Each structure stands twice: as structure tokens, then as C-alpha cells.
């Protein structure tokens, strides 16, 4: 049986460390503050925002949950973002994605104060990641993947990592992160995607395969070599009439088929997912630390 990399357990370790740091900050009169902005009533987004707000409160952070109607205009949202940029009690700002169609999401990201962009998508933070400037913020899911590997004792330095997926949310920043010099980096990274030729040949060359392609159970046994580490970033809802809800959650990896070949693997759910919120909290504390 492979080592099961359980994100929930590792997230709890992150939270324990954060609680200690937050307590020290409060003794100095500082309370890290996170504002999460939700535009519209997307049920999945609303659930994510609730979970982020709950974790903020559990950790003792100052939490602001700003819920705006679906018809909110671009200029109205920009005005609210600017208010949060100026608010000294707020150290991190996250505008929940995806917004309604009338909102230019890229423009909203560019309007954030980069020092409060705890999602790590502002061009200034992307540039800092590429330059190896650790004062910047790394997107939470890639940061969570790296932390899973570190905490699981998996050697990244010198390893061949194949990242399957090239999005700005996961694939590209994760490749940059794992190539950085130092702890949690120094990997040789290949970025592959759905248009890559001989894809299975590329993925089979990986010591560590990270699947972030957004297609349910795309990675099969043929894509993975014996003894590889597999990190499954995907979370997909597929119809399943045998379940009470009528669906089940699966990753980008066919777990039952791939796990016998892997030396270590993340489950879905319970793998990368819990780490994304943990890293959001860590980035918020970092933002407060850096003021």
C-alpha cells in the first residue's frame, strides 16, 4: 500500500504553528485580518467563503466577509476593493472566483494592493515568484502542494517533477515554486498539458507527478511509473446514481487504478483541498508580519 498523504492532518499542523504565531502577534497588539469578497450567489463559492470565514474565526483572525449582489458593477466592486486596500485592520484580501460575467476578474486582481494579495495572483506577486523574492505571495494551492511534499518527507531537491496542467492558478506557479533554490525546491520540472505529445511517456518519467488538468480521473495507471509520488490537485463532481447525493467527488487521478503503483498519493477529497485554505491563512499571517 502506498503512503497516503492526508492533507487534513498536515493542515492541522499548519494551524497549530499559526496559532502560536498569532498569539505572539496579539501580545504585540497585532491581529491579522482577512477580507473575503463574494459577488453573487454561486453555491460552491458561498460554501468556500463560509469555510474560510470559519477558519479565520477559529484561528482568532479578524475576519470580514463581504457579500455583494450578483448585479454589482465593476466600478462598485473596484470601490469596495479600494476601501479594503486602505483599511489598516485588513492585511489580506481575496475576491472569490469566479465572479459574475460583467466583472473583469483580471482588472480586479490588478486593483488589489500587492501587499494584501494573499491569493498571489497580482502581477507583482507573480513576478516575485519568478524572481525568487520570498516577500511575495505564492498562490495557495501550489503552496499547499509543496507543503504536503515537505511534511511527508518526500525529497524534492533533484527530483524530476511533472506538473500536468499549465494554469496560472496551479500549474505555472507550482513549476516556478518547485524550481526555486532552497528548501522545498531545486526540482527539475516539466510542465505538460492536454496538447503534449507522448503525454504518458512524459508523465511516466516523473519521480513526482502533480495532476492539475481539471479532467476527472484523467491520469491512469499507464501515466505513472512504479514508485512515483502522485499529488492530485483536481476535484471534480461526477454523476453517480448509487449515492444519496446523486454524485461523487473524484480527482484528476483514477485513484484505485494508480495507487497500487504509487509510493505515496493524495486522496480526493482530503488531500490538497484542506491545504489550500491552510495556506490562505498562512499567507494572511505573513502579510500581517510584513507590514
N, C-alpha and C positions, 0 to 999 in steps of 0.2 A: 504493500500500500504506500502511496506517496505521502509526503508530509503535506498536511492540509494547512494552508496559510490562512488563518482566521482573522479577518480584518477587525471584527468586533473586539477581540482580545487585545490586539495591538492598539486599536483606538483607545481602549480603556487605559493603556499605559501612557499614551499621549496625554489623555485628560488628567491623569494623576500628576504628571510633570507640570502641566499647565496650571493646575490648582495651586501648586506650590509657588509658581512664579506669580500668579495673580494675587495670592495672599501677600507676597512681598511688595508688589506694586501698591496694593491698597494701604499698606503700612506707610508708604511714602506719599499717600494722597492721590494715587492714580488708579482709575478704574477703566480698563479697556472698553471701548464702546463700538458696537456693530449696528449699522443700519441696513436692513434688507428692504428693498423696494419691490413691490409686486404690482404690476399693471394688468388688470383683467382678472378673470376668474377661472383660469386653467386649473383643473382639479389636481393634476400632478404637481404643478408649480406651487399651488396653495399648500399641498402636503409637505413639499420640500421646505417652504418658508416656515411652516409650523415647527418642523423638526429643528431647523436652525435656531429659531427663537427659543425653543425649549432648551436646547443645549447651552445657549448663551446664559439663560437664567440658571441652569444647573451649575454652571461654572462660576456664577457670580459676576458675569459681564453686564454692562449697561446695554440693553437691547432695545432697538427701535424697529418696529415693524410697520412699514408704511404701505397701506393697501390703497391703490388708486383705481378708479373705474376704467372699464375697457375703452371708453371713448376719450380717455386722456390724450391730449395732443402732444406733439413733440416739444413744443415750446413750454408747455406746462410741466412736462417731465424734466426738461433741462433746468427749469427754475427750481424744482424740488432738489435736484442733484446739487445745484449751486448752493442752496441753503445748507445741505449736509456737508459740502466741501468747507463751508465757513464755520460749522459748528464744532467748537473745541472739545465737546464731550464725545464726538464721533471720531473714531480712529480708522474704521473700516467701513466701506460702502459696497454693497452688492446689489445690482439691479438684476432681478431674476429673469432668466432666459427660458423660453422665447417670449418677447413682448408681442402685443397686437401688431397687425400688419402696417398700421400707419406710423409706427415708431421705427426710426433708423437706428438700429442697435449699435452699429459701429460708431455713429456720432455720439451716442450716449456714453459709450466706453471712453471715447476721446475727451469727453467733458469732465470725467472724474479727475479729481486730484490724484496723480500717480502715487502719492504717499499714502492714499487711502484706498487704493485699488487692490483690495485683498483677494480678488479673483485672478489678478495677474495678467489681464488682457490688454491693458493700456499699452500703446506703442513704446512708451518709455520703459515699462517693465519687461516687455518682450526684448528690447534692446539690451537691457541689463542682464537678462538671462543669457543672451548670445555672447555678451562680453565677459561673462563670469563675475559680474558685480553682485555680490551677495546681499546688498542693501535692497535689491528689487524684490518683487513678489512673484513667486512661481505659481502657475495655475494649480488649483487644489488637487485635482485628480492625478496629474503626473507626480506631484509632490507625495501624494499618498502611495502611489506605486513604488516610488523609491524607498519610502519609509518601510513598506511591507518587506521589501527585499533586505534592507539593512537589519531590521528587527528579527527577521527569520534566519539570519546568519548566512545569507546567500552571497557569495563573492561576486561583486560587480566588476571590480578592477580587473582589466584584461579579458573579461568575458565578451563573447560575441552576442550582442542583444539584437534581436529582430523586432522592430516595432511595426505591427501590422495596422496601418491607418495613418493618415497624414493631416488630420485636422489641426486647427490652431488651438482647440480645446485640450487635446490629449497628445496626438502623435508627434507633432513638430516640437512642442515644448519639452516633451518627455525625452526625445532624442537629444536635444541640447543639454538637458539636465544630466543625463547619464554619461555624456561625453565630457562634462566638466572635470577639471582636475580636483583630486582630493576625495575625501570620504563620500561614498555613495556614487562615485563617478569613475572616470578612467576606463569606461567601456568602449569597445568597438561597436558602433551602432549602424545597422542597416535599416532604412525605412522602406517598407514595402506597402503595396496597396492593391486594390482590385484590378488595376491595369498592369500590374507587374507580370512579366513573362516568367515562365517556370516558377510560379509562386511557391509551390510545395517544395521545390528544390531549395529555394531561398530560406523558407521557414525551417526546414529540416537542418539547416546549418547552424541554427541558434542554440547557444547554451541557455539563453533566457528568451522566451517568446512572449511578447506582450500583445494581446489581441484587443484592438480598439477600432474595429472596422464597421461596427454598427449593423451586423447581419447575424441573425440568430443561428447559433451552432455552426458557424461557417468553418471553423477550424476543426478538422477531423484527424483521425489517427495518422493519416498519410502526411499531414503537415508537420508532425512532431517527431524528433528523434528520441531514441531511448535515453532516459536520464535527464531530459531537459526540464527546466523550470518554466511553468506556464502561469502567466498573470492574465486574468480575464477581466477586462475593463467593461465589457458590454453588459447591458441589462435590457432585455427585450421581452415584450409580452406576446406570447403565442397562444392561440386558441386551444383549449383543452376541455372538451365536454365532460370529462371524467372528474373534474374538480368542481367544488362548490361554487367558485367564482366564475367558472367558465373559461379560465385562462391560467397559465403558469408563467413564471419568470425564468428565463434562461439567459445565459451569457452568449458571447460570440464564439465560445468553445463548446463542442459536444463533450460535456464533462465525462459521461460514462464511458465513452469511446477513447478519450485522450488520457484520462487519469491513470490507467494501468501503465502507460509508457512514461509518465512524468515522474521526476524525483520529488517535485513539490508543485502544488497547484492551488489556486484560489477558487473557492466555491462562489456560486451566484444563486441567491443573494448571500451576503455576509462576508464577502471578500474585499474588493476595492471600495464598494459603496460606503461603508461606515468611515473609511479613511478620508473620503472627500470632505465630509463635514468636520472631521477632526483637524484636517489641515486648514480649513477655513478659520477655525477657532485659533489655531496656532499662528496663522498669518495676521489675525486681528491683534493678538497679543504682541507680535513682532512690530506691528505698526505703532502701537502704543509705546513700546520700548524705544522706538527710533525717533520719537517726537523731540 
